[in-house]
Amino acid sequence: MRTVTSALALALTVALPTSAATSSQEASAASAAEPILAATPPLGWNSWNTFACDINEKLIRDTADAMVSSGMAAAGYEYVNLDDCWAEKERDPATGRYVAHHERFPSGIKALADYVHAKGLKLGIYTSAGTETCARTMPGSLGHEELDAQTFADWGVDYLKYDNCNNQGVPAQERYKAMGDALKKTGRPIVYSICEWGSNDPWLWGDSVGGDLWRTTGDINDSWSSVMSILDQQVGLEAYSGPGAWNDPDMLEVGNPGLTRGESRAHMSLWALLNAPLIAGNDIRSMPAWARDQLTDPDVLAVDQDWSGRQGAKLRDDGDTEVWTKKMSDGSVAVVLLNRASAPAVIGTTAAELGLPQANSGYAVRDLWTNAASASRGTVRAQVPGHDAVMLRVSAGGTTGLPPMVVVDVTPAKPYIGGAEANAVTVKVHNDGTTAVTRARLTLTAPAGWTAAATGSVQIGSIDPGQTGTATWLLTADRPDLGPVNVTASASWTWRNQLYSGTAAGQFTVATAPPAGASHLSDLTWLYAENGWGPVEKDMSNGETAPGDGKPLTIAGTVYPKGLGTHAPGRIGYFLGSRCSRFTVTVGIDDEVGDRGRVGFEVWGDGVKLAGAEATGAGAGVPLDVAVDGVDLIELRTDPVDGQNYDHADWATPVITCT
Ligand code: GLA
C-alpha cells in the first residue's frame, strides 16, 4: 500500500522539475513519515502456477527453505506467497474469521508466518474481492474486508493478493478500496496486490485505492504464446508505474515445463525490463540449475529493481523481431532483442535510436546473460535464437580495453524449401567495433546428409570498423529428411594479437507442398502450430487440455466436419512452395463457449498480411477467400481482442487449392 502521492505525480516531477517542485517536496515529506511499501518491484514466489490447489504447510515451509538454500533470498527474493485454497470452505461460526484448511495447514497460518519470518522472509496470502475465491474452495472477503485484513495482520501476513472472482457485480474500485482501507487500518505494512486482470484499467486507480501492484491482464500459463500475448498487452502502460505502484504482467513461468530455456530467458528478460514484480511460479525445491541462474541473475534483477522514472517499453516492432529498452538511472540503456519466430534472426538497433549521447570512444555493450563485454561504434546487434532474447546493457564510453563487438550471422536464402531443392546460405561477420580486426576466416558446418560448397573465398582478412565480411555456401542433399536443417557457422579473427571466435546458428526447413487440387488443411501436416491452450485440434474444436478433447466444430449452429480447432493466441504455418492459388475458410468462435470470446483472425503469406476478420461468440462465421499465388509459407494467426478467455477460434473448412 502506498500512502503518498501517485506514481504519475512522481513521474511528472521528473519531467517537469519546476512546476512540480511542490508535490515533489510533499512526496518526500510524506515518505519520510511513512516509507513506501514495495518501493522496488516485489520479488518472491507464489504457489499457483505450479501447484494450483495442491498446497500444504510442508510445501510452503520447504519452499521457504529452498528460497534460502537456492540463493534466491540472497538475490533479493523475499515473499513466499500462498495462492487459492489455503482456507476451509466455512468461516469460524463464532468469530466469522477465516479458518486455515484443517488438512493442508493443520498448524495454522500464524505458525507458518513465524516459520517464514525466522528464515528472514515474508509471507503472502490470497483471497478474492468476491463471495468466494476463483477455485471456489474458500470464502472471499467481499463484505468482510476489515475482519479479514485484521486476521491477516494478526497472523503476521506481509502481502495480500486480492482476486476478482465472484464479485457480485460490485464496482471494482469500490471493492478494492474497501480492502485497501482495511489493510491500512490494521497498521501493519501489507503489500497490496490487486488481481483484477486489467478488466477496469486498474493502472488508472490502483494506486489511489492503496494498491502497490495490479495485474494488467488475465492469467499467464507456461506457454510461449501466453507469455507473448501478455507482453503485447503491456504496450502503452509504461506511464502508469512507479515506486509502490507497479504494473503486474502476472507471475513468472520461468523454469516451468511448457517453456524452453530460451523462452524462459526471454520471459525473464522482458519482465525485468518492465519493472514487473518478479514472483517465481516454478517448483524452486527441485529446479534445474539453469532456472535458478535465470531467476537470480544479478544483472538482470538489477534492471528490474532500477527505477529510473519509467518502466521499459517497446522501441521497435518489426513483426517477428522486436527491440525493447529501458533507460537506467546511471544513463545506460537496458535492451532486450526479442525473436518471436522459431528460426534464429539478427536483431539490432543503434546507440542513437537508444537515445544515448554521442560518444567518440564508442559504447560499452555488456551481454547480461553471458557477461561478455565489447566496444561498439554505434550499432548494437546480436543473432538471437528462435523464441529467445538477448539482453544487453549499453553505455556511452567506458570502452577502454574492450575488444571490438563482432557479430556473426547466418541467413539461409529461403527459410523453407521443398523436396531436394538446393539452398544458399550466407554467413556474415560484422565488425561493429571501433578498431579493425584482422585475419578473419569463416567456416560453415554442413549438417549430416548435406554437402556445403563455398561459392568464393572464406578467408576474409582484415575488417575495418563498420565493415562486414561475407561468404556464401550452396547446400545440397539428394534425399533430405523433412524437417528443420540446422547449420552452424563460425568465424575467427585476431585483435591485438589475440585470437577471437564466434559462432552463429541458422535454420531452414525441408517441407512438402500440398498435392494438386483442393485439400483441407486439417488433412495436411503443418510446419508448426502454436496455441493459447492445449494443442490445435484437427476436425474438432479446442478442448483446452489434452489432444483429441474437443467437440464437433460448430459456429452459429452450423456443424463443420473439417477444420482446425484452436484457442487464441495461435499461429499455424503450412508450406505451399509457391504451388497454390487460393485459400478459402470460414472463421468463427465455437458455439461451445456460448456468446463469449472475441478473436482477430488473420491469414499471412510470407510475412505479409493477406486477409483478416474479427469474430465474436455471439456472431456468425465469417468467410474468407484469399489469393495465395507465389506464397511459400501461409500462416493462420489468431489474437485475443479483449483477453484470451473463451477464445475458442475455429478455422472451418480450410481449403487450399494448388496445382
Ligand atoms: C485467478 C487469478 C490467478 C489465481 C487463480 C486462483 O484466476 O488470476 O492468478 O490466483 O485465480 O484460483
Residues whose N, C-alpha, C, O or C-beta is under 5 A from the ligand:
A	BS01	GLA	W48 D83 D84 C134 A135 D219
